[in-house]
Amino acid sequence: MRTPLFMAALFTIAKTQKQPKCPPTDEWIKMMWYIYTMEYYSAIKKNEIMPSVASWMDLETLIVSEV
């Protein structure tokens, strides 16, 4: 007699608890691609700054040596 009551209480608790929400596979893939893309472009942006600084320094050296 106690077992059906216990089972009913257990199912009621299971229904009312918030279940952990995992994103669907397609949303997860989109999120991973977004993160990968942002990291990629961030790395490119960092690498583009340094060559321009090196070019500027070479140009400055050339101008000073001509004077």
N, C-alpha and C positions, 0 to 999 in steps of 0.2 A: 504494500500500500504506500509506503514511503518512496519507493523507487519512481513511480509515475510522477509524483509531486516534485521530486528532485529533478527529474528530466525536464519537466515543464519549466521549472525555475532556471535551469541551465540554459534552455533554448531562449528564454526571455532575456536573460543576461547577454547571451551571444548576439541577439538581434539588436539590442540597444547599444552595445559597445561600438565605438567607431573602429572600423576596419582600416588597417594601414592601406594607403592608396599608392600604388606603384603606377607610374605613368605608362600608358600603352606603348607598345614597341615603336610605333612610328613617331610618337612624340619624343621618346627617348633618343631615337636616332637623329631626329632634327636637332635636339638639344646638343648632342655630342658633336654634330657637324658644325653647329654655331660656335661652340667652344673651340674646336680645332681651327676653324676659319679665323676667328679673332686672334688666336695665338699665332697663326701663320702670318697674318698681316701685321701684327705687332712686331714680330721678328723682322719682317721685311723693312718696316718703317725704321726700326733701330739701325739696321745695316745700311740704309740709304743715307742716314745722317752722317755717318763717319766718312764715306768717300767724298761727300761734298765738302766736309771740313778739310780733308787732305788736299783736295783740288784747290781750295781757297789758299791753303798754306803754300802750295807749290806756286800758285800765281803770285802770291805776295813775295816769295823768294825771287821769282823771276823779275818782278818790277824793281825790287831793291837792288838786284845785281845789275840791272840796266842803268841805274842812276849813278 
